Amino acid sequence: MNNMERIFKIYNLLHSRGVVSTDAFLLELEISLATLKRDLAYMKNSLNAPIEWDAYERGYKFAKQGVGPKFELPGMWFSQEETTALVTMQHLLSSLDQGGLIGPHIAPLMTRIDAILGNGETSSKELRKRIKLISLGSRKSSSQFFADIGNALLKRERIEILFYTKDRDTTEEREISPQRLIHYRENWYLDAYCHKREALRSFSLDGIRSVVLVNEKSLDIPDKDMNEHFTKSYGIFSGGADKTARLKFSPKSARWVSSESWHPDQRGHFEKDGSYVLEFEYSQDPELIMDILKHGEDVEVLAPPDLKKKVISKLENSLKKYST
């Protein structure tokens, strides 16, 4: 804990408790008596804090502010942990499309954060040199559509989109009621109610080829229904879960997988040989199959049989490309 963290902690303790004993200060701050005395002297002499010792209650407290300079804490201040979190946020903001819905506001916001944190023991500019976020697998999406979708989402208006489906290589029109934007695995998706399918769907923004505002209010879907549809199953294109995946990871992979979150309601246990069995519900399997294949020989699909067959087929087709 640095000096300013302690000063703010002392202030908060006095403000919340009224009277704070020496032992309580030493316990809460985890400092020596000499350090506490220096901090209290700094607050009284440099910040004009009206701190006094109450002999009757055996503790320190704030007295009434007298005549003269008023007690004032330094301006906006953050702990080292909060500073690191803000700098991480700067990295995330800088990775967003600069021409999109919030792009014009990112630069001044980052400048403001720099100004706020610039006087700390470790400036945000220095922290940005030491923290690096690498985005892999992000796809380029149209910033103008991001802005149009964002505006329709906030105004609660329907839109007509021309959507390109990659796996079928087809393009079709859909009228949808936008519900929420999702940033998932470095890419943007739109959860929406599709009036053509009369069901909830998730659309990748990079697949949207055009957006036209419809002069009609969106159909609002309750949060409960949204969560049931989009979080009860595996992956972004979830839908109602009706199958259970059962995967067995090697003892080596188990060291990582056992601490990973694959699904909000996943179950897992270790076998005697150190392998790890993971279970969760899913609906559609393309994304799941890709994640399984990433683990190569260190994972085995135990169930269901249909998922196991699909993974085997993918592996066999891959092997054929390298067969001579």
C-alpha positions in Angstrom: 0.0 0.0 0.0 1.5 3.3 -1.0 1.4 6.6 0.9 -1.7 8.0 -0.8 -3.6 4.7 -0.3 -2.9 4.9 3.4 -4.0 8.5 3.6 -7.3 7.7 2.0 -7.7 4.6 4.2 -7.1 6.7 7.3 -9.6 9.2 6.1 -12.2 6.5 5.4 -11.7 4.9 8.8 -12.1 8.1 10.7 -15.1 9.2 8.6 -16.9 5.8 9.0 -16.1 5.0 12.6 -15.8 8.4 14.2 -13.1 7.3 16.7 -10.3 4.9 15.7 -7.8 3.5 18.2 -4.1 3.2 17.5 -4.3 -0.6 17.5 -7.2 -0.5 15.0 -5.1 1.7 12.6 -2.1 -0.6 12.9 -4.2 -3.7 12.2 -6.2 -2.2 9.3 -3.2 -0.5 7.6 -0.6 -3.2 8.4 2.0 -0.6 9.2 4.3 0.3 12.1 3.5 2.9 14.8 6.2 5.2 13.4 4.6 5.1 9.9 1.1 5.9 11.4 2.5 8.9 13.2 4.2 10.2 10.1 0.9 9.8 8.1 -1.2 11.5 10.7 1.4 14.4 10.9 1.3 14.7 7.1 -2.5 14.9 7.1 -2.5 17.5 9.9 0.4 19.7 8.7 0.2 19.4 4.9 -3.5 18.7 4.3 -4.9 20.7 7.3 -6.8 17.6 8.5 -8.4 18.4 11.9 -7.3 15.1 13.5 -7.0 15.0 17.3 -6.5 12.4 20.0 -9.5 11.9 22.3 -8.1 10.8 25.7 -11.5 9.8 27.0 -12.4 7.5 24.0 -8.7 6.4 23.6 -8.6 7.1 19.8 -8.2 9.5 17.0 -11.1 11.5 15.5 -11.9 14.5 13.4 -12.5 17.7 15.3 -14.5 20.6 14.1 -12.8 22.5 11.4 -11.3 25.7 12.8 -10.4 29.1 11.2 -7.9 28.9 8.5 -7.2 26.7 5.5 -9.7 23.9 5.1 -8.9 20.3 5.1 -8.9 18.9 1.5 -7.8 15.5 0.2 -6.0 15.5 -3.1 -8.1 15.4 -6.3 -9.1 12.2 -8.1 -7.0 9.3 -6.9 -6.9 5.6 -7.5 -5.2 2.7 -5.9 -2.6 0.7 -7.8 -5.2 -2.0 -8.5 -7.7 0.5 -9.7 -5.0 2.2 -11.9 -4.1 -1.1 -13.5 -7.8 -1.8 -14.2 -8.3 1.6 -15.8 -5.2 1.1 -18.0 -6.5 -2.4 -19.0 -9.8 -0.6 -19.9 -7.8 1.8 -22.1 -6.3 -1.1 -24.0 -9.7 -2.6 -24.6 -11.1 0.8 -25.7 -8.3 1.3 -28.1 -9.0 -2.1 -29.7 -12.6 -1.0 -30.7 -13.4 0.3 -34.2 -12.4 3.9 -34.1 -15.1 4.9 -36.6 -17.9 3.2 -34.8 -20.6 4.2 -32.4 -18.2 5.1 -29.5 -15.0 5.6 -31.5 -15.2 9.5 -31.5 -15.3 9.4 -27.7 -12.4 7.0 -27.1 -9.5 9.4 -27.7 -10.6 12.2 -25.3 -11.6 9.6 -22.7 -8.1 8.0 -22.8 -6.5 11.4 -22.6 -8.7 12.1 -19.5 -7.6 8.9 -17.9 -4.0 9.8 -18.5 -4.5 13.1 -16.9 -6.3 11.5 -13.9 -3.6 8.9 -13.3 -0.6 11.0 -14.4 0.4 12.0 -10.9 0.4 8.5 -9.4 3.5 6.5 -8.4 3.1 4.6 -11.7 1.6 6.6 -14.5 -0.9 5.1 -17.0 1.6 5.6 -19.8 4.2 3.6 -18.0 1.6 0.9 -17.2 0.6 0.7 -20.8 4.2 -0.2 -21.7 4.0 -3.1 -19.2 0.6 -4.4 -20.0 -0.2 -5.8 -23.5 -3.5 -7.3 -24.6 -3.3 -9.3 -27.8 -6.4 -9.8 -29.9 -6.6 -12.9 -32.0 -9.3 -14.0 -34.3 -11.0 -10.6 -34.6 -12.8 -9.9 -37.8 -13.3 -6.6 -39.6 -16.8 -5.3 -39.3 -18.3 -2.2 -40.9 -18.2 0.8 -38.5 -21.2 2.4 -40.2 -23.4 -0.6 -39.4 -22.1 -0.7 -35.9 -23.3 2.8 -35.4 -26.7 2.2 -37.1 -27.3 -0.9 -35.0 -26.2 0.8 -31.8 -28.6 3.7 -32.5 -31.5 1.4 -33.3 -30.7 -0.7 -30.2 -30.8 2.4 -27.9 -33.9 3.9 -29.5 -35.7 0.5 -29.4 -36.5 0.4 -33.1 -36.6 -2.4 -35.6 -34.2 -2.7 -38.5 -34.0 -4.6 -41.8 -30.7 -6.2 -42.4 -29.1 -8.0 -45.3 -27.2 -10.9 -43.7 -24.5 -13.1 -45.2 -24.4 -16.6 -43.8 -20.9 -18.0 -44.2 -21.4 -21.7 -43.9 -24.2 -21.7 -46.5 -22.7 -18.9 -48.6 -26.1 -17.2 -48.9 -27.4 -13.7 -48.3 -31.0 -12.9 -47.2 -33.1 -10.1 -45.7 -34.2 -10.3 -42.1 -36.4 -7.9 -40.1 -35.2 -8.0 -36.5 -35.8 -6.3 -33.1 -32.3 -5.7 -31.7 -31.9 -6.7 -28.0 -28.2 -6.3 -27.1 -24.7 -6.1 -28.5 -22.2 -8.7 -27.4 -18.4 -8.6 -27.6 -17.4 -12.3 -27.7 -14.1 -13.8 -28.5 -12.8 -10.6 -30.0 -15.8 -10.1 -32.3 -19.2 -8.3 -32.1 -22.6 -10.0 -32.3 -26.1 -8.8 -32.1 -28.7 -10.7 -30.1 -32.1 -10.0 -31.7 -35.6 -11.3 -32.3 -35.9 -12.4 -35.9 -39.5 -11.7 -37.1 -39.0 -14.0 -40.1 -38.0 -17.0 -37.9 -40.2 -15.8 -35.0 -37.4 -16.7 -32.7 -34.3 -15.3 -31.0 -31.1 -15.3 -33.1 -27.5 -14.1 -32.8 -26.0 -12.3 -35.8 -22.3 -11.6 -36.3 -21.8 -8.0 -37.2 -19.2 -8.8 -39.9 -22.0 -10.7 -41.7 -24.3 -7.8 -41.9 -24.2 -6.2 -45.4 -26.7 -3.4 -45.0 -29.0 -1.9 -42.3 -32.3 0.0 -42.9 -34.3 1.5 -40.1 -37.9 0.4 -39.9 -40.4 2.9 -38.5 -41.7 0.5 -35.9 -40.9 -0.2 -32.3 -38.8 -3.2 -31.4 -40.3 -6.2 -29.8 -38.8 -6.3 -26.3 -37.8 -9.7 -25.0 -37.7 -10.1 -21.2 -34.2 -10.6 -19.7 -35.2 -13.9 -18.3 -36.0 -15.3 -21.7 -32.8 -13.8 -23.2 -30.7 -15.4 -20.5 -32.5 -18.7 -20.9 -31.8 -18.8 -24.6 -28.3 -17.4 -24.8 -26.6 -18.5 -21.6 -28.0 -22.0 -20.9 -26.2 -23.6 -23.8 -22.6 -23.6 -25.1 -21.3 -20.8 -27.3 -22.6 -17.6 -28.8 -25.2 -19.3 -31.1 -26.7 -21.2 -28.2 -30.5 -21.7 -28.4 -32.3 -24.1 -26.1 -29.9 -26.7 -24.8 -31.0 -30.2 -25.6 -27.8 -32.2 -25.5 -25.1 -32.9 -22.9 -21.4 -32.9 -23.9 -19.0 -35.1 -21.9 -15.3 -34.5 -22.6 -12.3 -36.2 -21.1 -9.0 -34.3 -21.0 -5.6 -35.8 -20.5 -3.8 -35.2 -17.1 -1.6 -32.6 -18.8 -4.6 -30.6 -20.3 -6.5 -31.1 -17.0 -4.2 -28.7 -15.3 -5.6 -25.9 -17.4 -9.1 -27.0 -18.4 -10.1 -27.7 -14.8 -9.9 -24.0 -14.0 -11.5 -22.8 -17.3 -15.1 -21.7 -17.7 -16.7 -23.4 -20.7 -20.3 -23.0 -19.5 -22.1 -21.3 -16.6 -23.5 -24.6 -15.3 -20.6 -26.9 -16.2 -19.7 -29.9 -14.1 -16.3 -31.5 -13.8 -14.3 -34.1 -11.8 -10.9 -35.6 -11.8 -10.3 -39.3 -12.5 -7.8 -41.5 -10.6 -5.3 -41.1 -13.4 -5.4 -37.3 -13.2 -7.6 -36.8 -16.3 -10.5 -34.4 -16.1 -14.1 -35.1 -17.2 -16.1 -32.0 -18.1 -19.9 -31.9 -18.8 -22.2 -29.1 -19.9 -25.3 -28.6 -22.0 -25.3 -27.4 -25.6 -27.5 -27.0 -28.6 -25.5 -26.2 -31.8 -22.1 -27.8 -32.1 -20.0 -26.0 -34.7 -18.3 -23.8 -32.2 -18.0 -26.6 -29.7 -16.3 -28.9 -32.3 -13.7 -26.1 -33.1 -12.9 -25.8 -29.4 -12.6 -29.6 -29.0 -10.2 -29.8 -32.0 -7.9 -27.2 -30.5 -7.0 -29.7 -27.8 -5.9 -32.3 -30.3 -4.8 -35.6 -28.8 -5.4 -34.3 -25.2 -9.2 -34.6 -25.4 -11.7 -37.4 -26.0 -15.4 -37.0 -26.6 -17.3 -39.4 -24.4 -20.8 -38.3 -25.3 -23.1 -37.8 -27.1 -22.3 -40.3 -29.9 -23.4 -37.8 -32.6 -20.8 -35.2 -31.4 -18.1 -37.9 -31.2 -18.8 -39.0 -34.8 -18.5 -35.4 -36.0 -15.2 -34.9 -34.3 -13.9 -38.2 -35.7 -15.0 -37.2 -39.2 -13.2 -33.8 -38.9 -10.0 -35.5 -37.7 -10.1 -38.1 -40.5 -10.7 -35.4 -43.1 -7.8 -33.4 -41.8 -5.5 -36.5 -41.8 -6.4 -37.2 -45.4 -4.9 -33.8 -46.4 -1.5 -35.0 -45.0 -1.7 -38.6 -46.3 0.7 -39.5 -49.1 
